[in-house]
């Protein structure tokens, strides 16, 4: 099995969440599958100093930054077709909401990169599963906005501690046609009809061991779909 891993850069505040990305690669390997790291040859929205959270006066490229996680083995999305992979996993990190889309700044009124939208829609149209971790379900909500598909998605639960306003995310996704469902970091959500899997991961207050278990749960659910 070839499993695509779509990376929005390298670093939780301006790209892909590194721990989620690495734990995803580990879980894929433990299942005996092959990870195909993918990114876009485009600039990040901005660069954030991860020590203090402040923007830095420099620019970075998503593909080059993703290569840090992929140990250099990363493909440009423009060169990848759904036929090349059996499923896709999208780790979280602010890159999904800043680089792949503008959700971090505009919420449900945001835009999504056309090439990301097209790839996600094509994956689902040909029956290839997509796993969205952490905040990445907003990409699926934006990809299918205005279409006949109304994906069931989760970003976590309002009943447990989270660094983010889960109810606000849910309201935003519902407004553009998705069906938000609450799940804890100990659970995953499987939309069997659309072959989508979501895991809250670091959208909730969680230890790295809990995130690791949540990602393994998501990949085990993917194994069942495949």
C-alpha positions as CSV (number, residue, x, y, z in Angstrom):
1,X,0.0,0.0,0.0
2,X,1.2,3.5,-0.9
3,X,-0.1,6.1,1.6
4,X,0.2,9.7,0.7
5,X,1.1,12.1,3.5
6,X,0.3,15.7,2.6
7,X,2.6,18.1,4.4
8,X,2.0,21.9,4.6
9,X,5.6,22.7,5.7
10,X,7.5,22.0,8.9
11,X,6.3,23.4,12.3
12,X,3.0,23.5,14.1
13,X,2.5,27.3,13.9
14,X,3.3,27.8,10.2
15,X,3.3,24.3,8.6
16,X,2.7,20.7,9.4
17,X,2.6,19.6,13.0
18,X,5.9,17.7,13.2
19,X,5.0,15.2,15.9
20,X,1.7,14.3,14.1
21,X,3.6,14.0,10.8
22,X,6.4,11.8,12.3
23,X,3.9,9.6,14.2
24,X,1.9,9.2,11.0
25,X,5.0,8.0,9.1
26,X,5.8,5.6,12.0
27,X,2.2,4.2,12.0
28,X,2.3,3.7,8.3
29,X,5.6,1.9,8.5
30,X,4.4,-0.3,11.3
31,X,1.5,-1.5,9.1
32,X,4.0,-2.5,6.5
33,X,2.9,0.2,4.1
34,X,4.9,2.8,2.1
35,X,4.6,6.5,2.9
36,X,4.7,8.9,0.0
37,X,5.3,12.4,1.3
38,X,3.7,15.2,-0.7
39,X,3.8,19.0,-0.5
40,X,3.4,22.0,-2.7
41,X,6.2,24.1,-4.3
42,X,4.7,27.3,-3.0
43,X,5.6,29.8,-0.2
44,X,4.1,29.5,3.2
45,X,1.8,32.2,4.4
46,X,4.4,33.4,6.8
47,X,7.2,32.1,9.1
48,X,6.7,31.9,12.8
49,X,9.4,31.9,15.5
50,X,8.4,28.8,17.5
51,X,10.1,30.0,20.6
52,X,7.9,33.1,21.1
53,X,5.1,32.7,18.5
54,X,6.0,35.9,16.6
55,X,6.2,36.2,12.8
56,X,9.6,36.4,11.3
57,X,10.8,38.6,8.4
58,X,11.6,35.8,6.0
59,X,9.9,33.5,3.6
60,X,10.0,29.7,3.3
61,X,8.8,27.2,0.7
62,X,6.4,24.4,1.8
63,X,8.1,21.7,-0.3
64,X,11.5,22.6,1.0
65,X,10.3,22.7,4.6
66,X,8.4,19.4,4.2
67,X,11.6,17.8,3.0
68,X,12.9,18.3,6.5
69,X,10.3,15.9,7.8
70,X,10.5,13.5,4.8
71,X,14.3,13.3,4.9
72,X,14.4,14.7,1.4
73,X,12.0,12.2,-0.1
74,X,9.0,14.5,-0.9
75,X,7.0,14.8,-4.1
76,X,5.4,17.9,-5.5
77,X,1.6,17.6,-5.5
78,X,1.6,18.7,-9.1
79,X,3.3,15.4,-10.0
80,X,1.0,13.1,-8.0
81,X,-2.3,11.6,-9.2
82,X,-4.8,9.8,-7.0
83,X,-3.9,6.6,-9.0
84,X,-0.4,6.9,-7.5
85,X,-1.6,6.3,-3.9
86,X,-4.1,4.0,-2.1
87,X,-5.0,6.6,0.5
88,X,-4.1,10.1,1.8
89,X,-3.3,11.3,5.3
90,X,-3.2,15.0,6.2
91,X,-1.4,15.8,9.5
92,X,-2.5,18.9,11.3
93,X,-0.6,22.1,12.1
94,X,-1.5,25.6,11.3
95,X,-0.2,25.1,7.7
96,X,-3.6,23.5,6.9
97,X,-5.3,26.6,7.9
98,X,-2.7,29.1,6.7
99,X,-0.9,27.6,3.7
100,X,-3.4,25.1,2.2
101,X,-6.3,27.4,3.1
102,X,-7.0,30.7,4.8
103,X,-9.2,29.3,7.5
104,X,-7.0,30.7,10.3
105,X,-7.8,34.2,9.2
106,X,-11.2,34.0,7.6
107,X,-12.9,30.9,9.1
108,X,-15.7,29.5,6.9
109,X,-15.3,32.4,4.5
110,X,-11.8,31.3,3.7
111,X,-10.4,30.0,0.4
112,X,-8.6,26.7,-0.2
113,X,-5.7,26.3,-2.7
114,X,-7.3,25.0,-6.0
115,X,-4.8,22.3,-6.4
116,X,-5.5,21.0,-2.8
117,X,-9.2,21.1,-3.4
118,X,-9.0,19.3,-6.7
119,X,-6.8,16.5,-5.3
120,X,-9.1,16.0,-2.3
121,X,-12.2,15.9,-4.5
122,X,-10.6,13.6,-7.0
123,X,-9.5,11.2,-4.2
124,X,-13.0,10.9,-2.9
125,X,-14.5,10.7,-6.4
126,X,-12.4,7.6,-7.2
127,X,-13.1,6.0,-3.8
128,X,-9.6,6.6,-2.2
129,X,-9.8,7.1,1.6
130,X,-8.6,10.4,3.2
131,X,-7.5,10.7,6.8
132,X,-7.5,14.2,8.3
133,X,-5.8,14.8,11.6
134,X,-6.1,17.7,14.0
135,X,-7.3,20.8,12.2
136,X,-7.1,19.4,8.7
137,X,-10.8,18.4,8.5
138,X,-11.4,22.1,7.7
139,X,-9.7,21.3,4.3
140,X,-12.3,18.6,3.6
141,X,-15.1,21.0,4.6
142,X,-13.8,23.6,2.2
143,X,-13.0,21.1,-0.6
144,X,-16.7,19.9,-0.7
145,X,-18.3,23.3,0.0
146,X,-21.1,23.8,-2.5
147,X,-21.0,20.2,-3.7
148,X,-23.4,17.3,-3.1
149,X,-21.1,15.6,-0.6
150,X,-21.7,16.6,3.0
151,X,-18.8,15.0,4.9
152,X,-19.0,14.0,8.6
153,X,-16.0,15.6,10.3
154,X,-14.6,16.0,13.7
155,X,-12.1,18.5,15.3
156,X,-12.6,17.3,18.8
157,X,-15.1,17.8,21.6
158,X,-16.4,20.8,23.6
159,X,-16.8,18.5,26.6
160,X,-13.1,18.2,27.3
161,X,-10.2,20.6,27.5
162,X,-8.9,22.1,24.2
163,X,-6.6,25.0,23.4
164,X,-9.1,25.9,20.6
165,X,-12.8,26.9,20.4
166,X,-14.2,23.6,19.1
167,X,-17.8,24.9,19.0
168,X,-16.7,27.8,16.7
169,X,-15.0,25.4,14.3
170,X,-18.1,23.2,14.3
171,X,-20.4,26.1,13.5
172,X,-18.1,27.2,10.7
173,X,-17.9,23.8,9.1
174,X,-21.7,23.3,9.4
175,X,-22.3,26.7,7.7
176,X,-20.5,25.5,4.6
177,X,-22.2,22.1,4.4
178,X,-20.2,19.7,6.5
179,X,-21.7,17.6,9.4
180,X,-19.6,18.2,12.5
181,X,-19.4,15.4,15.0
182,X,-17.7,15.6,18.4
183,X,-15.0,13.1,19.3
184,X,-12.4,13.0,22.0
185,X,-8.7,12.4,21.5
186,X,-9.4,8.8,22.4
187,X,-11.7,8.3,19.4
188,X,-11.8,8.6,15.7
189,X,-14.7,9.5,13.4
190,X,-15.3,7.3,10.3
191,X,-17.5,8.6,7.5
192,X,-17.9,5.2,5.8
193,X,-20.0,6.6,3.0
194,X,-17.4,9.1,1.8
195,X,-14.4,7.0,3.0
196,X,-13.1,9.8,5.4
197,X,-11.5,9.4,8.8
198,X,-10.8,12.1,11.3
199,X,-8.8,12.1,14.5
200,X,-8.6,15.1,16.8
201,X,-5.0,14.7,18.0
202,X,-3.6,18.0,19.2
203,X,-6.9,19.9,18.7
204,X,-7.4,18.6,22.3
205,X,-5.2,19.0,25.3
206,X,-3.2,15.8,24.9
207,X,0.0,14.1,25.7
208,X,2.2,12.9,22.8
209,X,1.4,9.3,23.8
210,X,-2.4,10.1,23.5
211,X,-1.8,11.6,20.0
212,X,0.3,8.6,19.0
213,X,-2.6,6.3,20.1
214,X,-5.1,8.5,18.2
215,X,-3.1,8.3,15.0
216,X,-2.7,4.5,15.3
217,X,-6.5,4.3,15.8
218,X,-7.0,6.4,12.6
219,X,-4.6,4.2,10.6
220,X,-6.3,1.0,11.9
221,X,-9.6,2.4,10.7
222,X,-8.0,3.1,7.4
223,X,-6.8,-0.5,7.2
224,X,-10.4,-1.6,7.6
225,X,-11.5,0.7,4.8
226,X,-8.8,-0.5,2.5
